Amino acid sequence: MNHHPLFAPILWQVLQIVLALATAPLVTGYVRWFKARLNGRRGPSPFQPYRDLYRLTQKEAVIAHSASWIFRAAPYVVFASAWLAACLIPTFTTNIFLAPAADMIALVALLAVGRFWLALAGMDVGTAFGGIGASREMLIASLAEPAMLMITFSLSLVSGTTQPAQIVAFVLGGNVGVEVSIGLALAAMIMVAIAENGRVPIDNPATHLELTMVHEAMVLEYSGRHLAMIEAAAMVKLTLYMALIACLFAPWGMAQPGAGPEGVLVGMGSFLGKLWMLATALALFETAIAKMRVFRYADFLGGALLLGLLATIFLYVSEAV
């Protein structure tokens, strides 16, 4: 029985859409559980985020009198942008329907849309915490986005494309050896991922200290289903960046177009294994390091931008030689 040539890409795309949403709470829950174990505590179950999201969706959303339509619409826009971005990045196979539409520069813009709306929502109600959180978020974005673009330029110079699926095919084709520039781009990507997701040392997602909050400060006024959307978007975004690191810098095991169901199963197993390793590394890193002062954010992200710039410069120099 011959299937339509679009059958497999659409099937794997639907599976990835479901997988991106289904695994995101588990990744966040595992990081929390492992951090608690490292600190000598029992910790909540890795499946606790699923219960939290379900409980929040059952609650009524309390909205301030001063809130406008922006405050109501922001959670849906933030979640949609994060989920769409997660659907574009190849995880277990590059043979997905949206692969030709995926582009690293467009991905940066898509994530910026969610950040922009979240910052608007933080300022919309008019609380002091919301304004502080929004201003800090924009400070982080002003340095993280250029660093992300420099990483994209470095990878595009190596592979000749900005499409993640084609970058994966280029790397799996054995066209990339040991490159200093790729290592620098990876270090920059990890730093950007930490900052974009509000993890230690930039922000501590486990605390509600008013003077140090970034992400939490913008969403203090949210409750019920709106808070569930915001929390789910944050979980999807963390999984997205882990998938991005695994896709661009460690694509081994990923199924290519033409691979059968067995190849896709191997790709899915390798992807879940990479997620587990990255989540474990994140928990170890956050346990071993302290949160930095707000005024040092620029130093941290400036380092990421510099690493991305050095990666591009190394490529130009190596090609000139």
ABEGO torsion letter per residue (X at the ends): XBBBAAAAAAAAAAAAAAAAAAAAAAAAAAAAAAAAAAAGBAEBBAAAAAAAAAAAAABBBBBBAABBAAAAAAAAAAAAAAAAAAAABBAABABBAAAAABBAAAAAAAAAAAAAAAAAAAAAAGBAAAAAAAAAAAAAAAAAAAAAAAAAAAAAAAAGBABAAAAAAAAAAGABBBBAAAAAAAAAAAAAAAAAAGBOAABBAABABAAABAAAAAAAABBEAAAAAAAAAAAAAAAAAAAAAAAAABABGBBBBGBBAAAAAAAAAAAAAAAAAAAAAAAAAAAABBBBBAAAAAAAAAAAAAAAAAAAAAAAAAAAX
